[in-house]
Amino acid sequence: MAKDKKILEDLASLIGVSATWINKYTVVTVLFIVWVTFFDKHNIFAYQKLKGNITKMEVEKEQLNDEIAQAIKDREDLRYNHEKFAREKHLMHLPGEEIILIEQTKK
């Protein structure tokens, strides 16, 4: 018994807590927390990976929404102004006309 008490006191001093805190309940609680944190199916690493995927998908969703808005705008432009759409999007021109392209760089 004295040897067990000495081992518990040495362990408590090594961890830096009082010897009264070392009992079966605290040991089981610590082991449970370590298990859930690192070894469980839904551990911290899996959570971080899923969070990264969600963030990436939200960015992709915003980009796709922007593309949808542009497609709707192009469809309306095509519906009401065929010639403008053909000239701007497909670079069509009448015979004898020259096309000069000026590209704008995004800042």
Biopython code that builds the backbone (N, CA, C, O; Angstrom):
import numpy as np
from Bio.PDB.StructureBuilder import StructureBuilder

atoms = [
    (1, "MET", "N", (0.813, -1.196, 0.000)),
    (1, "MET", "CA", (0.000, 0.000, 0.000)),
    (1, "MET", "C", (0.859, 1.263, 0.000)),
    (1, "MET", "O", (0.565, 2.225, -0.709)),
    (2, "ALA", "N", (1.915, 1.248, 0.797)),
    (2, "ALA", "CA", (2.783, 2.419, 0.886)),
    (2, "ALA", "C", (3.508, 2.646, -0.432)),
    (2, "ALA", "O", (3.759, 3.779, -0.842)),
    (3, "LYS", "N", (3.841, 1.516, -1.095)),
    (3, "LYS", "CA", (4.530, 1.635, -2.376)),
    (3, "LYS", "C", (3.600, 2.250, -3.423)),
    (3, "LYS", "O", (4.033, 3.071, -4.233)),
    (4, "ASP", "N", (2.318, 1.855, -3.410)),
    (4, "ASP", "CA", (1.339, 2.426, -4.336)),
    (4, "ASP", "C", (1.143, 3.915, -4.081)),
    (4, "ASP", "O", (1.020, 4.713, -5.010)),
    (5, "LYS", "N", (1.116, 4.267, -2.797)),
    (5, "LYS", "CA", (0.938, 5.689, -2.450)),
    (5, "LYS", "C", (2.151, 6.503, -2.897)),
    (5, "LYS", "O", (2.004, 7.635, -3.358)),
    (6, "LYS", "N", (3.332, 5.937, -2.764)),
    (6, "LYS", "CA", (4.554, 6.608, -3.189)),
    (6, "LYS", "C", (4.548, 6.783, -4.715)),
    (6, "LYS", "O", (4.954, 7.829, -5.221)),
    (7, "ILE", "N", (4.088, 5.761, -5.444)),
    (7, "ILE", "CA", (4.016, 5.852, -6.902)),
    (7, "ILE", "C", (3.029, 6.941, -7.320)),
    (7, "ILE", "O", (3.301, 7.712, -8.240)),
    (8, "LEU", "N", (1.875, 7.001, -6.635)),
    (8, "LEU", "CA", (0.886, 8.046, -6.937)),
    (8, "LEU", "C", (1.428, 9.433, -6.644)),
    (8, "LEU", "O", (1.179, 10.371, -7.402)),
    (9, "GLU", "N", (2.168, 9.571, -5.549)),
    (9, "GLU", "CA", (2.745, 10.872, -5.204)),
    (9, "GLU", "C", (3.813, 11.276, -6.224)),
    (9, "GLU", "O", (3.903, 12.445, -6.599)),
    (10, "ASP", "N", (4.617, 10.315, -6.670)),
    (10, "ASP", "CA", (5.636, 10.611, -7.675)),
    (10, "ASP", "C", (4.974, 11.010, -9.007)),
    (10, "ASP", "O", (5.406, 11.955, -9.667)),
    (11, "LEU", "N", (3.937, 10.287, -9.382)),
    (11, "LEU", "CA", (3.207, 10.614, -10.610)),
    (11, "LEU", "C", (2.565, 11.989, -10.520)),
    (11, "LEU", "O", (2.610, 12.763, -11.476)),
    (12, "ALA", "N", (1.963, 12.297, -9.366)),
    (12, "ALA", "CA", (1.329, 13.602, -9.178)),
    (12, "ALA", "C", (2.358, 14.721, -9.221)),
    (12, "ALA", "O", (2.094, 15.779, -9.792)),
    (13, "SER", "N", (3.497, 14.511, -8.641)),
    (13, "SER", "CA", (4.529, 15.556, -8.688)),
    (13, "SER", "C", (5.091, 15.700, -10.103)),
    (13, "SER", "O", (5.452, 16.800, -10.522)),
    (14, "LEU", "N", (5.163, 14.588, -10.836)),
    (14, "LEU", "CA", (5.637, 14.648, -12.211)),
    (14, "LEU", "C", (4.668, 15.435, -13.086)),
    (14, "LEU", "O", (5.093, 16.230, -13.924)),
    (15, "ILE", "N", (3.374, 15.218, -12.897)),
    (15, "ILE", "CA", (2.350, 15.927, -13.668)),
    (15, "ILE", "C", (2.197, 17.364, -13.174)),
    (15, "ILE", "O", (1.902, 18.266, -13.958)),
    (16, "GLY", "N", (2.392, 17.564, -11.921)),
    (16, "GLY", "CA", (2.281, 18.904, -11.350)),
    (16, "GLY", "C", (0.927, 19.174, -10.724)),
    (16, "GLY", "O", (0.458, 20.312, -10.701)),
    (17, "VAL", "N", (0.299, 18.114, -10.214)),
    (17, "VAL", "CA", (-0.990, 18.271, -9.539)),
    (17, "VAL", "C", (-0.899, 17.650, -8.156)),
    (17, "VAL", "O", (0.077, 16.983, -7.813)),
    (18, "SER", "N", (-1.939, 17.886, -7.376)),
    (18, "SER", "CA", (-1.987, 17.316, -6.039)),
    (18, "SER", "C", (-2.246, 15.818, -6.123)),
    (18, "SER", "O", (-2.906, 15.349, -7.051)),
    (19, "ALA", "N", (-1.730, 15.069, -5.158)),
    (19, "ALA", "CA", (-1.904, 13.614, -5.152)),
    (19, "ALA", "C", (-3.354, 13.222, -4.945)),
    (19, "ALA", "O", (-3.754, 12.119, -5.318)),
    (20, "THR", "N", (-4.155, 14.112, -4.351)),
    (20, "THR", "CA", (-5.569, 13.796, -4.141)),
    (20, "THR", "C", (-6.361, 13.825, -5.441)),
    (20, "THR", "O", (-7.451, 13.258, -5.518)),
    (21, "TRP", "N", (-5.816, 14.488, -6.467)),
    (21, "TRP", "CA", (-6.504, 14.546, -7.753)),
    (21, "TRP", "C", (-6.319, 13.273, -8.576)),
    (21, "TRP", "O", (-7.074, 13.034, -9.519)),
    (22, "ILE", "N", (-5.339, 12.463, -8.235)),
    (22, "ILE", "CA", (-5.090, 11.228, -8.963)),
    (22, "ILE", "C", (-5.966, 10.126, -8.353)),
    (22, "ILE", "O", (-5.674, 9.588, -7.285)),
    (23, "ASN", "N", (-7.045, 9.815, -9.070)),
    (23, "ASN", "CA", (-7.909, 8.698, -8.687)),
    (23, "ASN", "C", (-8.486, 8.102, -9.960)),
    (23, "ASN", "O", (-8.181, 8.570, -11.057)),
    (24, "LYS", "N", (-9.310, 7.082, -9.828)),
    (24, "LYS", "CA", (-9.803, 6.385, -11.017)),
    (24, "LYS", "C", (-10.701, 7.269, -11.875)),
    (24, "LYS", "O", (-10.756, 7.084, -13.091)),
    (25, "TYR", "N", (-11.393, 8.209, -11.284)),
    (25, "TYR", "CA", (-12.298, 9.075, -12.049)),
    (25, "TYR", "C", (-11.533, 10.061, -12.936)),
    (25, "TYR", "O", (-11.884, 10.271, -14.097)),
    (26, "THR", "N", (-10.503, 10.648, -12.380)),
    (26, "THR", "CA", (-9.729, 11.594, -13.186)),
    (26, "THR", "C", (-8.942, 10.869, -14.273)),
    (26, "THR", "O", (-8.792, 11.382, -15.382)),
    (27, "VAL", "N", (-8.441, 9.680, -13.959)),
    (27, "VAL", "CA", (-7.701, 8.909, -14.965)),
    (27, "VAL", "C", (-8.629, 8.536, -16.120)),
    (27, "VAL", "O", (-8.260, 8.689, -17.284)),
    (28, "VAL", "N", (-9.828, 8.049, -15.806)),
    (28, "VAL", "CA", (-10.782, 7.676, -16.847)),
    (28, "VAL", "C", (-11.208, 8.911, -17.644)),
    (28, "VAL", "O", (-11.330, 8.836, -18.866)),
    (29, "THR", "N", (-11.435, 10.036, -16.980)),
    (29, "THR", "CA", (-11.828, 11.265, -17.662)),
    (29, "THR", "C", (-10.731, 11.727, -18.616)),
    (29, "THR", "O", (-11.022, 12.094, -19.754)),
    (30, "VAL", "N", (-9.494, 11.718, -18.179)),
    (30, "VAL", "CA", (-8.374, 12.134, -19.031)),
    (30, "VAL", "C", (-8.230, 11.187, -20.211)),
    (30, "VAL", "O", (-8.031, 11.633, -21.341)),
    (31, "LEU", "N", (-8.329, 9.884, -19.962)),
    (31, "LEU", "CA", (-8.240, 8.922, -21.061)),
    (31, "LEU", "C", (-9.380, 9.110, -22.057)),
    (31, "LEU", "O", (-9.169, 8.986, -23.263)),
    (32, "PHE", "N", (-10.578, 9.407, -21.575)),
    (32, "PHE", "CA", (-11.714, 9.654, -22.450)),
    (32, "PHE", "C", (-11.478, 10.881, -23.330)),
    (32, "PHE", "O", (-11.733, 10.854, -24.534)),
    (33, "ILE", "N", (-10.994, 11.945, -22.717)),
    (33, "ILE", "CA", (-10.731, 13.180, -23.476)),
    (33, "ILE", "C", (-9.649, 12.941, -24.526)),
    (33, "ILE", "O", (-9.769, 13.416, -25.655)),
    (34, "VAL", "N", (-8.604, 12.217, -24.171)),
    (34, "VAL", "CA", (-7.543, 11.915, -25.140)),
    (34, "VAL", "C", (-8.094, 11.053, -26.266)),
    (34, "VAL", "O", (-7.774, 11.284, -27.432)),
    (35, "TRP", "N", (-8.914, 10.065, -25.937)),
    (35, "TRP", "CA", (-9.502, 9.193, -26.956)),
    (35, "TRP", "C", (-10.378, 9.986, -27.933)),
    (35, "TRP", "O", (-10.249, 9.843, -29.149)),
    (36, "VAL", "N", (-11.260, 10.811, -27.395)),
    (36, "VAL", "CA", (-12.172, 11.581, -28.249)),
    (36, "VAL", "C", (-11.398, 12.599, -29.081)),
    (36, "VAL", "O", (-11.755, 12.863, -30.228)),
    (37, "THR", "N", (-10.353, 13.163, -28.514)),
    (37, "THR", "CA", (-9.603, 14.187, -29.221)),
    (37, "THR", "C", (-8.773, 13.626, -30.366)),
    (37, "THR", "O", (-8.713, 14.241, -31.431)),
    (38, "PHE", "N", (-8.131, 12.481, -30.179)),
    (38, "PHE", "CA", (-7.182, 12.001, -31.173)),
    (38, "PHE", "C", (-7.574, 10.713, -31.890)),
    (38, "PHE", "O", (-7.250, 10.560, -33.068)),
    (39, "PHE", "N", (-8.252, 9.790, -31.235)),
    (39, "PHE", "CA", (-8.444, 8.464, -31.804)),
    (39, "PHE", "C", (-9.853, 8.172, -32.290)),
    (39, "PHE", "O", (-10.064, 7.174, -32.979)),
    (40, "ASP", "N", (-10.806, 8.996, -31.961)),
    (40, "ASP", "CA", (-12.193, 8.750, -32.341)),
    (40, "ASP", "C", (-12.384, 9.018, -33.833)),
    (40, "ASP", "O", (-11.545, 9.657, -34.466)),
    (41, "LYS", "N", (-13.485, 8.530, -34.386)),
    (41, "LYS", "CA", (-13.797, 8.743, -35.795)),
    (41, "LYS", "C", (-13.966, 10.230, -36.109)),
    (41, "LYS", "O", (-13.596, 10.678, -37.194)),
    (42, "HIS", "N", (-14.503, 10.972, -35.199)),
    (42, "HIS", "CA", (-14.750, 12.411, -35.382)),
    (42, "HIS", "C", (-13.753, 13.216, -34.540)),
    (42, "HIS", "O", (-14.154, 14.030, -33.709)),
    (43, "ASN", "N", (-12.476, 12.989, -34.754)),
    (43, "ASN", "CA", (-11.462, 13.679, -33.962)),
    (43, "ASN", "C", (-11.207, 15.088, -34.498)),
    (43, "ASN", "O", (-11.855, 15.533, -35.445)),
    (44, "ILE", "N", (-10.279, 15.758, -33.892)),
    (44, "ILE", "CA", (-9.983, 17.153, -34.245)),
    (44, "ILE", "C", (-9.477, 17.260, -35.690)),
    (44, "ILE", "O", (-9.830, 18.199, -36.403)),
    (45, "PHE", "N", (-8.666, 16.315, -36.113)),
    (45, "PHE", "CA", (-8.086, 16.390, -37.452)),
    (45, "PHE", "C", (-9.161, 16.214, -38.528)),
    (45, "PHE", "O", (-9.154, 16.910, -39.543)),
    (46, "ALA", "N", (-10.080, 15.282, -38.294)),
    (46, "ALA", "CA", (-11.185, 15.104, -39.244)),
    (46, "ALA", "C", (-12.072, 16.346, -39.268)),
    (46, "ALA", "O", (-12.553, 16.750, -40.327)),
    (47, "TYR", "N", (-12.284, 16.943, -38.116)),
    (47, "TYR", "CA", (-13.090, 18.163, -38.030)),
    (47, "TYR", "C", (-12.444, 19.290, -38.824)),
    (47, "TYR", "O", (-13.130, 19.998, -39.561)),
    (48, "GLN", "N", (-11.140, 19.463, -38.683)),
    (48, "GLN", "CA", (-10.436, 20.524, -39.412)),
    (48, "GLN", "C", (-10.477, 20.273, -40.920)),
    (48, "GLN", "O", (-10.623, 21.212, -41.703)),
    (49, "LYS", "N", (-10.349, 19.017, -41.323)),
    (49, "LYS", "CA", (-10.413, 18.688, -42.747)),
    (49, "LYS", "C", (-11.799, 19.006, -43.309)),
    (49, "LYS", "O", (-11.913, 19.577, -44.393)),
    (50, "LEU", "N", (-12.841, 18.641, -42.580)),
    (50, "LEU", "CA", (-14.197, 18.942, -43.026)),
    (50, "LEU", "C", (-14.451, 20.447, -43.069)),
    (50, "LEU", "O", (-15.117, 20.943, -43.978)),
    (51, "LYS", "N", (-13.926, 21.159, -42.100)),
    (51, "LYS", "CA", (-14.086, 22.609, -42.078)),
    (51, "LYS", "C", (-13.404, 23.248, -43.288)),
    (51, "LYS", "O", (-13.940, 24.187, -43.877)),
    (52, "GLY", "N", (-12.228, 22.747, -43.660)),
    (52, "GLY", "CA", (-11.542, 23.241, -44.852)),
    (52, "GLY", "C", (-12.338, 22.954, -46.113)),
    (52, "GLY", "O", (-12.421, 23.799, -47.005)),
    (53, "ASN", "N", (-12.929, 21.754, -46.190)),
    (53, "ASN", "CA", (-13.754, 21.415, -47.353)),
    (53, "ASN", "C", (-14.968, 22.322, -47.445)),
    (53, "ASN", "O", (-15.342, 22.753, -48.536)),
    (54, "ILE", "N", (-15.585, 22.612, -46.309)),
    (54, "ILE", "CA", (-16.759, 23.488, -46.301)),
    (54, "ILE", "C", (-16.376, 24.879, -46.781)),
    (54, "ILE", "O", (-17.100, 25.482, -47.573)),
    (55, "THR", "N", (-15.261, 25.389, -46.315)),
    (55, "THR", "CA", (-14.805, 26.713, -46.738)),
    (55, "THR", "C", (-14.540, 26.748, -48.243)),
    (55, "THR", "O", (-14.922, 27.698, -48.926)),
    (56, "LYS", "N", (-13.880, 25.702, -48.754)),
    (56, "LYS", "CA", (-13.582, 25.638, -50.183)),
    (56, "LYS", "C", (-14.876, 25.573, -50.995)),
    (56, "LYS", "O", (-14.984, 26.210, -52.043)),
    (57, "MET", "N", (-15.845, 24.817, -50.523)),
    (57, "MET", "CA", (-17.112, 24.694, -51.239)),
    (57, "MET", "C", (-17.916, 25.989, -51.194)),
    (57, "MET", "O", (-18.614, 26.312, -52.156)),
    (58, "GLU", "N", (-17.833, 26.729, -50.102)),
    (58, "GLU", "CA", (-18.529, 28.016, -50.036)),
    (58, "GLU", "C", (-17.939, 29.008, -51.031)),
    (58, "GLU", "O", (-18.676, 29.771, -51.657)),
    (59, "VAL", "N", (-16.620, 29.004, -51.182)),
    (59, "VAL", "CA", (-15.974, 29.875, -52.167)),
    (59, "VAL", "C", (-16.403, 29.470, -53.568)),
    (59, "VAL", "O", (-16.711, 30.323, -54.401)),
    (60, "GLU", "N", (-16.423, 28.163, -53.825)),
    (60, "GLU", "CA", (-16.849, 27.674, -55.138)),
    (60, "GLU", "C", (-18.308, 28.026, -55.406)),
    (60, "GLU", "O", (-18.675, 28.336, -56.539)),
    (61, "LYS", "N", (-19.135, 27.980, -54.374)),
    (61, "LYS", "CA", (-20.552, 28.340, -54.509)),
    (61, "LYS", "C", (-20.692, 29.803, -54.914)),
    (61, "LYS", "O", (-21.496, 30.135, -55.785)),
    (62, "GLU", "N", (-19.912, 30.675, -54.286)),
    (62, "GLU", "CA", (-19.952, 32.099, -54.636)),
    (62, "GLU", "C", (-19.519, 32.316, -56.087)),
    (62, "GLU", "O", (-20.133, 33.104, -56.807)),
    (63, "GLN", "N", (-18.462, 31.619, -56.516)),
    (63, "GLN", "CA", (-18.005, 31.755, -57.900)),
    (63, "GLN", "C", (-19.075, 31.280, -58.876)),
    (63, "GLN", "O", (-19.312, 31.918, -59.901)),
    (64, "LEU", "N", (-19.720, 30.158, -58.558)),
    (64, "LEU", "CA", (-20.766, 29.646, -59.440)),
    (64, "LEU", "C", (-21.979, 30.573, -59.469)),
    (64, "LEU", "O", (-22.609, 30.731, -60.515)),
    (65, "ASN", "N", (-22.312, 31.188, -58.333)),
    (65, "ASN", "CA", (-23.413, 32.152, -58.313)),
    (65, "ASN", "C", (-23.091, 33.364, -59.189)),
    (65, "ASN", "O", (-23.967, 33.894, -59.872)),
    (66, "ASP", "N", (-21.825, 33.797, -59.163)),
    (66, "ASP", "CA", (-21.413, 34.900, -60.034)),
    (66, "ASP", "C", (-21.520, 34.505, -61.506)),
    (66, "ASP", "O", (-21.961, 35.297, -62.338)),
    (67, "GLU", "N", (-21.116, 33.282, -61.818)),
    (67, "GLU", "CA", (-21.223, 32.815, -63.201)),
    (67, "GLU", "C", (-22.683, 32.701, -63.644)),
    (67, "GLU", "O", (-23.009, 33.001, -64.792)),
    (68, "ILE", "N", (-23.551, 32.272, -62.744)),
    (68, "ILE", "CA", (-24.981, 32.182, -63.062)),
    (68, "ILE", "C", (-25.552, 33.566, -63.329)),
    (68, "ILE", "O", (-26.319, 33.756, -64.273)),
    (69, "ALA", "N", (-25.178, 34.535, -62.495)),
    (69, "ALA", "CA", (-25.656, 35.904, -62.695)),
    (69, "ALA", "C", (-25.187, 36.443, -64.045)),
    (69, "ALA", "O", (-25.950, 37.106, -64.747)),
    (70, "GLN", "N", (-23.930, 36.160, -64.411)),
    (70, "GLN", "CA", (-23.405, 36.611, -65.707)),
    (70, "GLN", "C", (-24.139, 35.922, -66.852)),
    (70, "GLN", "O", (-24.421, 36.555, -67.870)),
    (71, "ALA", "N", (-24.452, 34.641, -66.703)),
    (71, "ALA", "CA", (-25.166, 33.908, -67.754)),
    (71, "ALA", "C", (-26.580, 34.456, -67.932)),
    (71, "ALA", "O", (-27.070, 34.553, -69.057)),
    (72, "ILE", "N", (-27.237, 34.815, -66.828)),
    (72, "ILE", "CA", (-28.582, 35.405, -66.915)),
    (72, "ILE", "C", (-28.512, 36.755, -67.621)),
    (72, "ILE", "O", (-29.368, 37.078, -68.445)),
    (73, "LYS", "N", (-27.490, 37.537, -67.293)),
    (73, "LYS", "CA", (-27.314, 38.840, -67.942)),
    (73, "LYS", "C", (-27.061, 38.666, -69.437)),
    (73, "LYS", "O", (-27.618, 39.400, -70.254)),
    (74, "ASP", "N", (-26.218, 37.692, -69.795)),
    (74, "ASP", "CA", (-25.947, 37.425, -71.208)),
    (74, "ASP", "C", (-27.202, 36.952, -71.935)),
    (74, "ASP", "O", (-27.427, 37.325, -73.087)),
    (75, "ARG", "N", (-28.003, 36.155, -71.290)),
    (75, "ARG", "CA", (-29.242, 35.668, -71.910)),
    (75, "ARG", "C", (-30.195, 36.818, -72.189)),
    (75, "ARG", "O", (-30.801, 36.868, -73.260)),
    (76, "GLU", "N", (-30.339, 37.740, -71.248)),
    (76, "GLU", "CA", (-31.188, 38.910, -71.459)),
    (76, "GLU", "C", (-30.638, 39.792, -72.569)),
    (76, "GLU", "O", (-31.393, 40.332, -73.378)),
    (77, "ASP", "N", (-29.311, 39.934, -72.603)),
    (77, "ASP", "CA", (-28.682, 40.723, -73.651)),
    (77, "ASP", "C", (-28.923, 40.085, -75.014)),
    (77, "ASP", "O", (-29.187, 40.782, -75.994)),
    (78, "LEU", "N", (-28.833, 38.773, -75.075)),
    (78, "LEU", "CA", (-29.087, 38.063, -76.322)),
    (78, "LEU", "C", (-30.544, 38.198, -76.748)),
    (78, "LEU", "O", (-30.837, 38.338, -77.935)),
    (79, "ARG", "N", (-31.433, 38.158, -75.804)),
    (79, "ARG", "CA", (-32.862, 38.225, -76.114)),
    (79, "ARG", "C", (-33.230, 39.578, -76.727)),
    (79, "ARG", "O", (-34.037, 39.637, -77.655)),
    (80, "TYR", "N", (-32.649, 40.659, -76.217)),
    (80, "TYR", "CA", (-33.069, 42.000, -76.648)),
    (80, "TYR", "C", (-32.131, 42.658, -77.650)),
    (80, "TYR", "O", (-32.537, 43.597, -78.335)),
    (81, "ASN", "N", (-30.902, 42.199, -77.755)),
    (81, "ASN", "CA", (-29.958, 42.859, -78.644)),
    (81, "ASN", "C", (-29.046, 41.807, -79.274)),
    (81, "ASN", "O", (-27.933, 41.568, -78.805)),
    (82, "HIS", "N", (-29.538, 41.186, -80.340)),
    (82, "HIS", "CA", (-28.800, 40.109, -80.993)),
    (82, "HIS", "C", (-27.481, 40.592, -81.591)),
    (82, "HIS", "O", (-26.455, 39.924, -81.464)),
    (83, "GLU", "N", (-27.513, 41.742, -82.236)),
    (83, "GLU", "CA", (-26.327, 42.222, -82.929)),
    (83, "GLU", "C", (-25.193, 42.545, -81.946)),
    (83, "GLU", "O", (-24.038, 42.198, -82.193)),
    (84, "LYS", "N", (-25.524, 43.201, -80.844)),
    (84, "LYS", "CA", (-24.512, 43.547, -79.840)),
    (84, "LYS", "C", (-23.886, 42.281, -79.260)),
    (84, "LYS", "O", (-22.669, 42.198, -79.094)),
    (85, "PHE", "N", (-24.722, 41.309, -78.958)),
    (85, "PHE", "CA", (-24.221, 40.053, -78.395)),
    (85, "PHE", "C", (-23.291, 39.353, -79.389)),
    (85, "PHE", "O", (-22.226, 38.869, -79.007)),
    (86, "ALA", "N", (-23.689, 39.299, -80.648)),
    (86, "ALA", "CA", (-22.875, 38.629, -81.665)),
    (86, "ALA", "C", (-21.544, 39.342, -81.860)),
    (86, "ALA", "O", (-20.506, 38.696, -82.010)),
    (87, "ARG", "N", (-21.571, 40.670, -81.858)),
    (87, "ARG", "CA", (-20.338, 41.420, -82.066)),
    (87, "ARG", "C", (-19.389, 41.295, -80.872)),
    (87, "ARG", "O", (-18.183, 41.129, -81.056)),
    (88, "GLU", "N", (-19.925, 41.373, -79.649)),
    (88, "GLU", "CA", (-19.061, 41.363, -78.471)),
    (88, "GLU", "C", (-18.593, 39.966, -78.080)),
    (88, "GLU", "O", (-17.425, 39.777, -77.744)),
    (89, "LYS", "N", (-19.475, 39.010, -78.120)),
    (89, "LYS", "CA", (-19.128, 37.672, -77.632)),
    (89, "LYS", "C", (-18.485, 36.788, -78.688)),
    (89, "LYS", "O", (-17.588, 36.004, -78.378)),
    (90, "HIS", "N", (-18.930, 36.904, -79.919)),
    (90, "HIS", "CA", (-18.440, 36.011, -80.964)),
    (90, "HIS", "C", (-17.604, 36.723, -82.012)),
    (90, "HIS", "O", (-17.192, 36.109, -82.996)),
    (91, "LEU", "N", (-17.346, 38.018, -81.815)),
    (91, "LEU", "CA", (-16.490, 38.834, -82.682)),
    (91, "LEU", "C", (-16.939, 38.806, -84.143)),
    (91, "LEU", "O", (-16.109, 38.790, -85.052)),
    (92, "MET", "N", (-18.236, 38.800, -84.360)),
    (92, "MET", "CA", (-18.777, 38.846, -85.719)),
    (92, "MET", "C", (-18.780, 40.290, -86.203)),
    (92, "MET", "O", (-18.902, 41.224, -85.411)),
    (93, "HIS", "N", (-18.646, 40.457, -87.506)),
    (93, "HIS", "CA", (-18.641, 41.809, -88.062)),
    (93, "HIS", "C", (-19.223, 41.771, -89.467)),
    (93, "HIS", "O", (-19.335, 40.715, -90.090)),
    (94, "LEU", "N", (-19.586, 42.944, -89.939)),
    (94, "LEU", "CA", (-20.117, 43.069, -91.292)),
    (94, "LEU", "C", (-18.954, 43.103, -92.278)),
    (94, "LEU", "O", (-17.836, 43.455, -91.900)),
    (95, "PRO", "N", (-19.195, 42.752, -93.504)),
    (95, "PRO", "CA", (-18.115, 42.823, -94.500)),
    (95, "PRO", "C", (-17.605, 44.254, -94.639)),
    (95, "PRO", "O", (-18.392, 45.198, -94.711)),
    (96, "GLY", "N", (-16.307, 44.405, -94.677)),
    (96, "GLY", "CA", (-15.692, 45.717, -94.830)),
    (96, "GLY", "C", (-15.407, 46.400, -93.501)),
    (96, "GLY", "O", (-14.826, 47.485, -93.496)),
    (97, "GLU", "N", (-15.785, 45.822, -92.398)),
    (97, "GLU", "CA", (-15.510, 46.426, -91.088)),
    (97, "GLU", "C", (-14.248, 45.797, -90.496)),
    (97, "GLU", "O", (-13.912, 44.644, -90.768)),
    (98, "GLU", "N", (-13.571, 46.589, -89.687)),
    (98, "GLU", "CA", (-12.414, 46.090, -88.957)),
    (98, "GLU", "C", (-12.772, 45.981, -87.488)),
    (98, "GLU", "O", (-13.536, 46.790, -86.961)),
    (99, "ILE", "N", (-12.221, 44.987, -86.842)),
    (99, "ILE", "CA", (-12.449, 44.808, -85.410)),
    (99, "ILE", "C", (-11.155, 45.141, -84.685)),
    (99, "ILE", "O", (-10.090, 44.618, -85.013)),
    (100, "ILE", "N", (-11.263, 46.006, -83.707)),
    (100, "ILE", "CA", (-10.120, 46.354, -82.873)),
    (100, "ILE", "C", (-10.458, 45.908, -81.458)),
    (100, "ILE", "O", (-11.427, 46.382, -80.866)),
    (101, "LEU", "N", (-9.659, 45.000, -80.921)),
    (101, "LEU", "CA", (-9.876, 44.478, -79.579)),
    (101, "LEU", "C", (-9.005, 45.224, -78.590)),
    (101, "LEU", "O", (-7.802, 45.373, -78.801)),
    (102, "ILE", "N", (-9.612, 45.694, -77.509)),
    (102, "ILE", "CA", (-8.876, 46.333, -76.426)),
    (102, "ILE", "C", (-9.170, 45.513, -75.170)),
    (102, "ILE", "O", (-10.298, 45.499, -74.677)),
    (103, "GLU", "N", (-8.158, 44.841, -74.667)),
    (103, "GLU", "CA", (-8.334, 44.011, -73.493)),
    (103, "GLU", "C", (-8.036, 44.834, -72.263)),
    (103, "GLU", "O", (-7.058, 45.580, -72.222)),
    (104, "GLN", "N", (-8.880, 44.697, -71.264)),
    (104, "GLN", "CA", (-8.680, 45.394, -69.992)),
    (104, "GLN", "C", (-8.134, 44.394, -68.984)),
    (104, "GLN", "O", (-8.661, 43.291, -68.839)),
    (105, "THR", "N", (-7.087, 44.785, -68.298)),
    (105, "THR", "CA", (-6.515, 43.911, -67.284)),
    (105, "THR", "C", (-7.175, 44.227, -65.954)),
    (105, "THR", "O", (-7.448, 45.384, -65.634)),
    (106, "LYS", "N", (-7.426, 43.181, -65.190)),
    (106, "LYS", "CA", (-8.021, 43.370, -63.858)),
    (106, "LYS", "C", (-6.936, 43.728, -62.875)),
    (106, "LYS", "O", (-5.851, 43.147, -62.879)),
    (107, "LYS", "N", (-7.245, 44.696, -62.029)),
    (107, "LYS", "CA", (-6.263, 45.143, -61.040)),
    (107, "LYS", "C", (-6.423, 44.398, -59.765)),
    (107, "LYS", "O", (-5.682, 44.639, -58.812)),
]
sb = StructureBuilder()
sb.init_structure("model")
sb.init_model(0)
sb.init_chain("A")
sb.init_seg("    ")
for serial, (resi, resn, name, xyz) in enumerate(atoms, 1):
    if name == "N":
        sb.init_residue(resn, " ", resi, " ")
    sb.init_atom(name, np.array(xyz, "f"), 0.0, 1.0, " ", f" {name:<3s}", serial, name[0])
structure = sb.get_structure()
